Structures are given as C-alpha cells and as structure tokens.
Amino acid sequence: MFTQRLRRDRTDTKKIHDVLRNDRRRLALEYLKQRLRPVEVRELSDHIAEREVGESPPPRDCRQSVYNTLSQTHLPKLEELGFVDFDRDEKIVSLCETAREIDVYMNVVTPLGITWDSYYRSLGVLGLISVVAADTNVAFFAGVESLLFATVFLFAFVISISYQLWSLRWFYLQKVVLDD
C-alpha cells in the first residue's frame, strides 16, 4: 500500500516536472496565476510572445506561432493533467484549483535566487548572532541594545512573510472565489 502511494506520488512529480520543463507552459501558468480570472488564448499568447522576444508588441509571426502551439499542444496537455480548463470553442483558459500543486515547484526561490528556507534560516542565524553580539558587547554591536536588533530582525521576518504570502495570494483568493 505504501509502495503504491509512493509510486503514485513519484508519477505525479514526474508529470509536474514534465509540465514545468517547457517554457511556454510555465509562462502560461504564471500568467494565469497573476490574472485570477479566465483569459483569452490570444491575450495569453501575446504575453508569452512578448516575454520570449523581449519586444512590445511582439512580431506577428511570433505571436501566431505561440498561439498555435498553445492551442494545439500546451493548453490541451495542461487541461488533460487537470491544471487548467480550456474552452476550445470560446478560446478561453482558466486555472484549476489543482494547479496549486505546481506552485511548490515553481516558487521555491526568492527573487534573489535563493530558496525561501535558506533565506529564513540565514535571517534567523544573522538575527541570533546580532542579539548575542549586542548582549556580550562585541565591537560594533556594543553600543546598540540587543532589543533593537531583535526588533529589526523580527520586522524583517514579518515583511518577508508578508511578501511571500502576497506573492501566493492567488492561492487564497481562488479558494475564496471557488468556495462562494
């Protein structure tokens, strides 16, 4: 039983990595997470083409190429795996609740390029060292109260956590919208 569950989890992880291996699928998921609403395939393809070529507006042939591959390959695959709803007739795509599973694999690094757990661990260790150094009157720290260092690092934690929650707000907003 445990082996079957482990094998199923590994398969799911393989599917997720397969999805994220393609830049266009990854960009599509990121864009849909930002929008929190159904998006026309044309709008999505324009955004992805703009990101790929770095021009605004992107060349027509690039937009058309992105539109075709999204419509024929990437969006059907994402729909098959249950991450998006793709209405082929209306040419509208929206994010499904199961797309939350992918977020763990997409947002493990900060904008600085380090993982969130490394960031929080470093912030905690730096805060602890600063407080201990202030209490033991180490040079540079001697003139400052340890409470000030503790307050500054606590504030840094609050700001960091707030930023991380804000960047994942689509999780929580989508949950509220789906529950209503």
JOZI-V329088 format. One record per pair of residues at least 6 apart in sequence whose ideal C-beta (glycine too) atoms are under 6 Angstrom apart, sorted by the first residue. I is the first residue (numbers start at 1). J is the second residue. D is the distance in whole Angstrom. If there is no record, write none. Layout:
i=I j=J d=D
i=I j=J d=D
//
This chain:
i=15 j=81 d=6
i=16 j=102 d=6
i=16 j=105 d=6
i=19 j=25 d=5
i=20 j=26 d=5
i=20 j=105 d=6
i=24 j=48 d=6
i=24 j=74 d=5
i=25 j=74 d=5
i=27 j=48 d=5
i=27 j=51 d=6
i=28 j=44 d=6
i=31 j=44 d=6
i=31 j=47 d=5
i=32 j=95 d=4
i=33 j=170 d=5
i=36 j=170 d=6
i=36 j=173 d=6
i=38 j=92 d=5
i=38 j=94 d=4
i=39 j=93 d=6
i=40 j=91 d=6
i=40 j=92 d=6
i=41 j=70 d=6
i=41 j=71 d=6
i=41 j=91 d=4
i=41 j=93 d=6
i=45 j=63 d=6
i=45 j=66 d=4
i=45 j=67 d=4
i=45 j=70 d=5
i=46 j=63 d=6
i=48 j=66 d=5
i=49 j=58 d=4
i=49 j=62 d=5
i=49 j=63 d=4
i=49 j=66 d=4
i=50 j=56 d=5
i=50 j=58 d=5
i=53 j=62 d=5
i=75 j=86 d=4
i=75 j=93 d=6
i=78 j=84 d=4
i=79 j=86 d=4
i=82 j=96 d=6
i=82 j=98 d=5
i=83 j=96 d=6
i=83 j=99 d=4
i=84 j=93 d=5
i=84 j=95 d=6
i=84 j=96 d=6
i=85 j=94 d=5
i=85 j=96 d=6
i=86 j=93 d=5
i=100 j=171 d=6
i=108 j=115 d=5
i=109 j=115 d=6
i=110 j=116 d=6
i=110 j=119 d=5
i=123 j=156 d=6
i=127 j=153 d=3
i=130 j=149 d=4
i=131 j=146 d=5
i=131 j=149 d=5
i=131 j=150 d=5
i=133 j=141 d=4
i=134 j=141 d=4
i=134 j=144 d=6
i=134 j=146 d=4
i=134 j=149 d=5
i=135 j=146 d=5
//
